[in-house]
């Protein structure tokens, strides 16, 4: 499997339960490179036996505009790959037309019934597409089947695995536009090249997510009203809707139980495995304050292993990485995601230098933060 791009946030883990804890502060070192990436796409790999390419894109150019005075626009677009029979998605290559403002993209598979709901949403929303912070905006059961983030090229799965696409399935293309460095009049008409096959017998895949809460205090030299946690959560809610604030508190309880939130530059969350599964690839996502991310299997137990270790995280080199050997997991096993962040980067990175200091919590914006493990697996319970 070639390297796969990450995509944004969806706090719903179907195969795992959870528990979590906080760690000690991480040290401050040199900043990663500034967020800047090219829109040129690498050539796709040759088609394999039984595969075909299908290209889909937005119907017209879209002009990003951040709602509620923010700097981030999450917009969903319905695209139709024309699936007429049972198929598998074995690869994808997102084609960002304006990479200067595209932060990431996720593709959600939806049923024909959900597509009708998406069409109504589109028709009832001014302009092309609809606002969709957090997910596809039309169905909690929409399945994540493809993604892209800076540094990623084509997703190319092994030839014996793929995401199932039933007849009539369509895709919701969620694009996160970050407007911190946008130019007046910027537009975008991105698309995706899908690699499909109708060959039978492929192992069906799903994508599961391992989020951990963010509780990052202002640096000692920083002052301002948003350095108060309550004010910061209220600000996230004002920019992304009340669900965003509820997600902050819900994720904290999900991982920390009844413990009071405590600021730390390290965060982790443990997810007990509930069903037998085979993991084929893993990745991690943070924003511009991210320093490192790790995913471990059964930490602290005999036979523990590290499945993903990114000790020097770079926002512009994100990806999901194939495991050298697929990992089998079973009930009783545990997956732990651990992230470190550095608030000192806010004064060093051009995109954040002019932003007001804030207590950083989980949020959809580039000036907010995430800690997210991404798992590509096959499971009898998926």
N, C-alpha and C positions, 0 to 999 in steps of 0.2 A: 504494500500500500504506500502510495506517495503521501507527502505531507498535505494535510487538510487544513483549511482556514477555520478559525473559530467564528462564532457568532454570539450575539448578545445575551440577554438574561431571561430565564424562564424558571421561576422557583417552584418546580414540581418534580419530585423524584419518585418514580413509580416502582422501582425495584428495591429501594433502600428505605430504612428508617433513619433516625439520627440522634446524636449527642455530641457535645463539643466542649472546647475549652479555649482559654487565652494563653498566650505565651509571653516571654520577656521581650522588651524592646530590641529592635534590630539597630545596628550601627548605621551611621550616615557615611556614604561614600560618594564617588563622582556620579553625576547624573547620567542616565542613558541618553542616546541621541534624541534630538527633538523629533516630534511627530511629523514626518513628511514621507510620502510614499508616491510611487509612480503609478500611473494608470495603465501602463503597457502590460499586456497579458502575455505570459509565456506560451509557446505553441502547445496545443493539446497533444497528448500521446496518441499514437495510431489506434484506430479502432481494433478491438479484438473480435474473435469469432462470435457472430450473432449480435454485436452491438451496433447502435446507430446514434448519431447526434441529432438533437432537437434544440434549436435556439429559440428562446422567448425573451421578450423585453417589455418595458412599459409601452403603453399605447402612444404616449407623447412625452415631450420633455416636461419635467416637473421643477418648479421653483421652490426650494426648501425655505421654510419660515418657521422659526421656533416659537411655539405658543407660550403665553404667560410670562413674557419677558425673559425667557431662558436663552440658551445658546445651542439647544439640541432639538431636532425634529425627527421623530420616529414616524415613518409613513409606510403604509402597507398597500400593495398593489396586487390585484388578482391577475395571474397569468395562466394560460391554458396550454399544456404541452400536447394536447390531443391524444390522450391515452384511450385506446379503443379495446384493448385486451389486457389480461394480466401481465404486468411488466415488473422489472426491477430497475431501480436507479443504481447504477454501478459507478457513477462518477459525475462530477459537476465542475464547472469553471465559471465563477462569477466574473462579469465583464463590467467593471465600474467605469462609466463614461466620464465622470468627473471625480477622480480619486482625491482631489483636494478637499472635498467636503464629505465624502463617504467614509464613515467611521467603521461600519461593518454591515453585513447583510445576513439574514437568515431566511431559509425557505421552509415553509410549513406545508405538509401534505394535507389536503382536505377532501372530504367526500363530496359527491354531487349535491347532497342536501346542504352541506356547509357552504358549498360554492354559491348556492342560491342566496344564502344569508349574506355572503360577502358581496354579491352583486347588489343586494338591497342597501348594504352599508355604503358601498361606493356611490350608488345613485343618490343617496340621501345626504352625502357629504359634499360640500362645495369643493371644486377642483378635482384633480385626479387622485384616486385612492382615499385612504382614511387614516386618521391618527391612531397609533397602536403601540403605546408604551408597554413594554413588558412581554407581549406575546402577539399572536396574530390578530387580536382584537375582535374576533368573531366566534371563536370556539376554544374552550379550554382543552379539548381533546385533540386539537390540531397537532400533528406529529412533525417534529424537527427532522428534516431529511438532508439538508445541505446548508453550508454556511461559508462565509468569507470574512477575513480580517486582514489588515496589512501584513505583508510578508508571505502570504499564501498564494499559491498558483492553482493548479488543477487538483481536485479531489479525484484520486483514482484508487478504488477499492480492489481488493483481491477478486479474481474472476469468479470465485465460488460464493461470494456474499453480496448482498445488496439490500436497499430499502424497497419493500414491496409497494407497488403502485397499482391499485385496482382500476378496472375500466371506469372511465369518467372522472378519475381523480384530477384535481387541479392543484395549483400551488399559490400560496400567499407569499409574496416577496416582501419581507420587512427590511427596510433600509433605514439605518441610523445615520442622519446627517448631523455632523458637528460643525457649527457655524462660527467658532471662535476665530478662524482665519478666513472666513468666506469673503468673497469679493461681491460688490453690488452687481445684481443681475445674474449671479450664478444659477445655472440650471443643471439638471442631470437627467439622462435617459439610459440608465443601466439595464443590463440584461444578464442572462445566464445561458451557458451551453450545457445541456444535459446529456449524459451518456446512458442510454436505455438498452435493455435487452428483454426479449420475450422467452429466453431459454428457461426451461423448467428446472427445478431442483436446487436453486440457490438458497443459501441460508439467510433468512430474513433478519435484518438489523433494526435496532432502535438506538436512540440517543438519550442518555440519562445525565442529569446534572447534579453536581455536588457543590452547593453554595455554602459559604461561611459569612457570618455578619462582619460588618466594618464598623469600627469604633476608633476613629483616628482624631486625636485632639489637635488643636492649633499648636504650633511651635511656641516656645516661651516668649519669643520676641514678637509674636503676632497678637494683635488685638482687634476686636470688632464684635458687633452684636451676634454674628453667626458663629462665633467661637463657643457659644452656649449650645449644648446638644439639643435642647428642646426647640430652640429657634432654628437650628439647622434641619431638624426633621420637619418642622413646619414649612421651611423653605422648599424642601424636596417635594412636599405635598402640593405646594402652590404651583410648582413647575410641571409636575407630572401627574397630578391628581391625587385624591385621598388614598387610593390604593397603594401609592408609592410609600406614604408614611406608614400605612398598615403593614406593608411588606417589610419595612425596617424592623418594626417591633415583632412581627411574626417570625421573622428569621432569627432574631435574637432568642426568642422563647423556644423556637424549634431546636436550636443548638445549645442554649445555655439554661433552659428551664426557668426557674424562678430567680436566678441570680440577677442582681442589678447590673445594667450595662457598665462596663469599665473600659476606659480608653486604653489601647495597646497598639503598638506597631506590628504585632503578630496576631494572627487569628487562625483558628482551625475549627473544623467540624468533622465528627466521625459519623459514618453511615453504616449501620449493620445491614448486611446483605440478607435479603428475604427469600431469594430464589436461586436456583442453579443458573449460571450464566457463563458465557465465554466473552472475555474482553479482548477486542482486536486493536483498539487504538485509544489514546488519551490525549487530552490537551488542557490548557489552563488559560484563564483570561482575567486580567486586571486592567486598570486604566493607567494614567500617566504617573501616578505615585507608586506603582507597583515595583517591587524589588526582586522578589523570588516567589516561586510557587512549587509545591511538591504534592504528589499523591502517593500514599503508601497503602499497602495491603497488610492487614493484621499487625500494625505497629505494636512493638513491645511483647509480641508473642513468638513462640518458636516458629521458624520458617518465614518470618516477616520479610517483606521485600518492598523496594521502591519502584513503582511503575512509571512515574514521571518525576523528573527533577530538573527544574529550570532555575539555577542559582543566580543568574544575572538576567532578569526579565527585561525584554525590550518590546515596547508596544508595537513597533514596526516590524517585528519578526515573530508574529504569533502563528500558531499552527496546532493541529492535532497530529500526534506522531504515532505511527504504527508500532506496536510492540514487536520486538524481535521474535518472540514466541507468544502466541495468544495465552492469556491467563484465565484459568478456570476458577470461578468463585462459587461458594455454596452457602446455604444458611449457616449462620454462626461466624462467618467471616466479617471483617470490618474494613471499610475504605476510609481513609482520613485525608482531607485536603488541608494544607497549611499554606498561608500566604504571609509575606512581610511587605510593609509599605513604608515610605519615607516622606513625611510631610515637608521635609526640607527641600524637596524637589520643586515645590510650588514656587519658590523664589528663584529657581534656576532655569526652569523651562519657559520658553517664550509664550507658549499657549496659556500658561497659568499665572504668569508674572503679574498681570493686571487684574486678576480675579481677587475679590474680597476674601480675606482669610475666613476659613470656616471649619467647624468640627465636621469631619467627613464621615458620612454614613453610606450605606448601600444606596445607590442611585443610578438612574439611567444616563445621566449626563457625563461628558468627558471630564468635567471638573469634579464629579462625584467619584465613587470608587466601587469596585467589585472584587470579590474573591470567588472564583468559579472554576471547579473542575468539570471537564467534559469527558464523557465515557461513551465510546462506540462499542456496542455489544449485541450479542444474540442471547435471547432468554426465553425459556418456556412460558414465563409470565408476562412478557412484554406485549 
